[in-house]
Amino acid sequence: MEGQCPQFAQLYIHNTESERQNRHAVMPLLDPTTLDQLLTMMYNINPYVKMFKMARDMMAIEGAPTDFKLRLITF
């Protein structure tokens, strides 16, 4: 949301250069080593991470629309 810091799934798309620091800011009591291990695990096994990364890459293309939506549908 405009004017608010990204949280949760938004962190895969917004300001990914500072993803670990942003996630630690959301969960300050979590040990940084544990956070790194959790992030590595999520990147390796969570199928939604790939979709969020694809959305981020699409937003980075110059001239690409920035008002698209990512829908997660389960069957």
C-alpha positions, 0 to 999 in steps of 0.5 A: 500500500502506498506510504507503508512499508512492504510486508510478507509476500510484498517483500518478494517484489518491493526493494528486493536488494534489501529483502533480508533487512526489510524482513528483519524489520518486520520480525525484529526478534527473529535471529538473523541466522534463522531468518537467512535459513528460512529465506533459503528454504522458502526460495528452494521449496515454496512454489509461490516464490517463483511467481512473486519473482516473475511479477517483480521481473515483469514490473522491472521491464521498462514500459511494462504496466505496473497496475497488474494483479497476481492471483494465486488460485488453488485447485 
